[in-house]
Amino acid sequence: MGQQKKTVRDKVIEVLESARGDPLKPKRIAEISGANYNSVRRVLYQLLSEGVVHRYMGGYILSKYMIDGE
């Protein structure tokens, strides 16, 4: 008791954090997180619009792993 249930957003960020800058596709993020694929895609688009993630090499990474100039 007292433990918060993780949201899809939390799970997506956690998976991308653990990837340490390796770009991951939505399908892979869904597999790792156990979240619904369509929910993962929706969250990724939201995170993209907020600047939290970037598209990179066909996948997504957290913005903090972007190298200046890429």
MDTraj code that builds the backbone (N, CA, C; nanometers):
import mdtraj as md
import numpy as np

residues = "MET GLY GLN GLN LYS LYS THR VAL ARG ASP LYS VAL ILE GLU VAL LEU GLU SER ALA ARG GLY ASP PRO LEU LYS PRO LYS ARG ILE ALA GLU ILE SER GLY ALA ASN TYR ASN SER VAL ARG ARG VAL LEU TYR GLN LEU LEU SER GLU GLY VAL VAL HIS ARG TYR MET GLY GLY TYR ILE LEU SER LYS TYR MET ILE ASP GLY GLU".split()
xyz = np.array([
    [0.0825, -0.1182, 0.0000],
    [0.0000, 0.0000, 0.0000],
    [0.0871, 0.1249, 0.0000],
    [0.0282, 0.2357, -0.0474],
    [0.1004, 0.3599, -0.0498],
    [0.1888, 0.3767, -0.1720],
    [0.1962, 0.2749, -0.2573],
    [0.2804, 0.2830, -0.3756],
    [0.1967, 0.3311, -0.4936],
    [0.2428, 0.4387, -0.5571],
    [0.1721, 0.4947, -0.6704],
    [0.1862, 0.4031, -0.7915],
    [0.0784, 0.3890, -0.8664],
    [0.0847, 0.3146, -0.9918],
    [0.1513, 0.4033, -1.0958],
    [0.2469, 0.3487, -1.1686],
    [0.3179, 0.4262, -1.2688],
    [0.2281, 0.4513, -1.3886],
    [0.2337, 0.5735, -1.4383],
    [0.1597, 0.6076, -1.5589],
    [0.2389, 0.5599, -1.6809],
    [0.1735, 0.5581, -1.7960],
    [0.2431, 0.5221, -1.9200],
    [0.3573, 0.6206, -1.9426],
    [0.3314, 0.7464, -1.9146],
    [0.4356, 0.8490, -1.9290],
    [0.5576, 0.8143, -1.8429],
    [0.5344, 0.7787, -1.7178],
    [0.6442, 0.7402, -1.6282],
    [0.7218, 0.6212, -1.6847],
    [0.6484, 0.5223, -1.7340],
    [0.7113, 0.4017, -1.7879],
    [0.7962, 0.4338, -1.9106],
    [0.7433, 0.5168, -2.0001],
    [0.8168, 0.5533, -2.1213],
    [0.9461, 0.6259, -2.0846],
    [0.9371, 0.7217, -1.9948],
    [1.0564, 0.7956, -1.9535],
    [1.1566, 0.7030, -1.8861],
    [1.1083, 0.6125, -1.8043],
    [1.1963, 0.5166, -1.7360],
    [1.2704, 0.4280, -1.8370],
    [1.1997, 0.3789, -1.9379],
    [1.2624, 0.2940, -2.0407],
    [1.3664, 0.3739, -2.1181],
    [1.3317, 0.4957, -2.1586],
    [1.4269, 0.5776, -2.2333],
    [1.5468, 0.6146, -2.1472],
    [1.5254, 0.6359, -2.0195],
    [1.6359, 0.6639, -1.9269],
    [1.7303, 0.5443, -1.9195],
    [1.6750, 0.4264, -1.9103],
    [1.7582, 0.3056, -1.8998],
    [1.8326, 0.2762, -2.0296],
    [1.7832, 0.3293, -2.1421],
    [1.8503, 0.3082, -2.2715],
    [1.9741, 0.3966, -2.2847],
    [1.9870, 0.4960, -2.1996],
    [2.1042, 0.5838, -2.1937],
    [2.1439, 0.6427, -2.3291],
    [2.0449, 0.6915, -2.4025],
    [2.0742, 0.7594, -2.5282],
    [2.0653, 0.6728, -2.6516],
    [2.0433, 0.5442, -2.6350],
    [2.0207, 0.4585, -2.7519],
    [1.8778, 0.4811, -2.7987],
    [1.8589, 0.5141, -2.9280],
    [1.7230, 0.5392, -2.9760],
    [1.6380, 0.4122, -2.9745],
    [1.5160, 0.4245, -2.9248],
    [1.4231, 0.3118, -2.9195],
    [1.2965, 0.3467, -2.9960],
    [1.2450, 0.2485, -3.0688],
    [1.1196, 0.2658, -3.1417],
    [1.0022, 0.2415, -3.0468],
    [0.8864, 0.2985, -3.0795],
    [0.7692, 0.2823, -2.9922],
    [0.7353, 0.1366, -2.9610],
    [0.7482, 0.0487, -3.0594],
    [0.7164, -0.0925, -3.0365],
    [0.8068, -0.1511, -2.9284],
    [0.9347, -0.1182, -2.9349],
    [1.0309, -0.1704, -2.8363],
    [1.0029, -0.1118, -2.6977],
    [0.9700, 0.0165, -2.6927],
    [0.9374, 0.0799, -2.5649],
    [0.8160, 0.0115, -2.5029],
    [0.7163, -0.0181, -2.5862],
    [0.5952, -0.0861, -2.5375],
    [0.6295, -0.2255, -2.4842],
    [0.7145, -0.2982, -2.5558],
    [0.7541, -0.4332, -2.5118],
    [0.8254, -0.4290, -2.3775],
    [0.9192, -0.3371, -2.3637],
    [0.9980, -0.3287, -2.2404],
    [0.9118, -0.2828, -2.1232],
    [0.8271, -0.1839, -2.1480],
    [0.7484, -0.1237, -2.0388],
    [0.6236, -0.2034, -2.0035],
    [0.5761, -0.2856, -2.0973],
    [0.4519, -0.3586, -2.0755],
    [0.3289, -0.2727, -2.1006],
    [0.3497, -0.1520, -2.1534],
    [0.2392, -0.0608, -2.1821],
    [0.1831, -0.0882, -2.3215],
    [0.0613, -0.0448, -2.3435],
    [-0.0048, -0.0587, -2.4720],
    [0.0693, 0.0254, -2.5773],
    [0.0891, -0.0335, -2.6956],
    [0.1627, 0.0315, -2.8037],
    [0.1029, 0.1677, -2.8401],
    [-0.0283, 0.1734, -2.8582],
    [-0.0920, 0.2998, -2.8960],
    [-0.0777, 0.4052, -2.7863],
    [-0.0826, 0.3621, -2.6617],
    [-0.0626, 0.4545, -2.5503],
    [0.0805, 0.5076, -2.5501],
    [0.1762, 0.4208, -2.5797],
    [0.3165, 0.4620, -2.5860],
    [0.3347, 0.5653, -2.6971],
    [0.2763, 0.5420, -2.8125],
    [0.2870, 0.6371, -2.9238],
    [0.2273, 0.7728, -2.8863],
    [0.1119, 0.7701, -2.8238],
    [0.0459, 0.8947, -2.7833],
    [0.1343, 0.9727, -2.6843],
    [0.1905, 0.9015, -2.5871],
    [0.2772, 0.9660, -2.4881],
    [0.4043, 1.0199, -2.5543],
    [0.4612, 0.9449, -2.6484],
    [0.5817, 0.9917, -2.7165],
    [0.5555, 1.1215, -2.7929],
    [0.4415, 1.1296, -2.8603],
    [0.4079, 1.2532, -2.9322],
    [0.3923, 1.3699, -2.8354],
    [0.3337, 1.3440, -2.7198],
    [0.3183, 1.4485, -2.6184],
    [0.4557, 1.4920, -2.5662],
    [0.5411, 1.3942, -2.5343],
    [0.6753, 1.4252, -2.4850],
    [0.7576, 1.4993, -2.5903],
    [0.7373, 1.4637, -2.7161],
    [0.8055, 1.5304, -2.8267],
    [0.7638, 1.6776, -2.8339],
    [0.6344, 1.7023, -2.8220],
    [0.5849, 1.8403, -2.8284],
    [0.6312, 1.9228, -2.7080],
    [0.6593, 1.8567, -2.5969],
    [0.7076, 1.9248, -2.4768],
    [0.8598, 1.9420, -2.4769],
    [0.9280, 1.8780, -2.5715],
    [1.0737, 1.8865, -2.5780],
    [1.1459, 1.7915, -2.4853],
    [1.0731, 1.6971, -2.4275],
    [1.1339, 1.6008, -2.3349],
    [1.2105, 1.4928, -2.4107],
    [1.1604, 1.4562, -2.5291],
    [1.2267, 1.3565, -2.6134],
    [1.2527, 1.4161, -2.7511],
    [1.3441, 1.3533, -2.8235],
    [1.3730, 1.3875, -2.9625],
    [1.3667, 1.2607, -3.0460],
    [1.3318, 1.2770, -3.1721],
    [1.3427, 1.1656, -3.2672],
    [1.4882, 1.1609, -3.3104],
    [1.5428, 1.0418, -3.3150],
    [1.6838, 1.0274, -3.3500],
    [1.7072, 0.8893, -3.4078],
    [1.7619, 0.8847, -3.5280],
    [1.7973, 0.7585, -3.5939],
    [1.6813, 0.6583, -3.5936],
    [1.5634, 0.7053, -3.6246],
    [1.4475, 0.6166, -3.6353],
    [1.3819, 0.5794, -3.5038],
    [1.4285, 0.6357, -3.3943],
    [1.3702, 0.6055, -3.2640],
    [1.3559, 0.7324, -3.1817],
    [1.3416, 0.7136, -3.0532],
    [1.3261, 0.8260, -2.9608],
    [1.4310, 0.8164, -2.8518],
    [1.4825, 0.9331, -2.8126],
    [1.5748, 0.9413, -2.6990],
    [1.5331, 1.0596, -2.6126],
    [1.5757, 1.0570, -2.4882],
    [1.5516, 1.1718, -2.4012],
    [1.6365, 1.2883, -2.4499],
    [1.5823, 1.4079, -2.4449],
    [1.6502, 1.5276, -2.4937],
    [1.7859, 1.5478, -2.4283],
    [1.7974, 1.5087, -2.3025],
    [1.9253, 1.5315, -2.2327],
    [2.0406, 1.4512, -2.2941],
    [2.0101, 1.3521, -2.3781],
    [2.1154, 1.2737, -2.4423],
    [2.1514, 1.3260, -2.5815],
    [2.0806, 1.4299, -2.6265],
    [2.1122, 1.4878, -2.7562],
    [2.2454, 1.5626, -2.7473],
    [2.3258, 1.5485, -2.8507],
    [2.4528, 1.6199, -2.8585],
    [2.4253, 1.7467, -2.9388],
    [2.4780, 1.8568, -2.8919],
    [2.4576, 1.9843, -2.9633],
    [2.4951, 1.9700, -3.1088],
    [2.4088, 2.0215, -3.1961],
    [2.4368, 2.0197, -3.3389],
    [2.3755, 1.9023, -3.4124],
    [2.3123, 1.8088, -3.3423],
    [2.2517, 1.6934, -3.4109],
    [2.1056, 1.7172, -3.4321],
])
top = md.Topology()
chain = top.add_chain()
for i, resn in enumerate(residues, 1):
    res = top.add_residue(resn, chain, resSeq=i)
    for name in ("N", "CA", "C"):
        top.add_atom(name, md.element.get_by_symbol(name[0]), res)
traj = md.Trajectory(xyz[None], top)
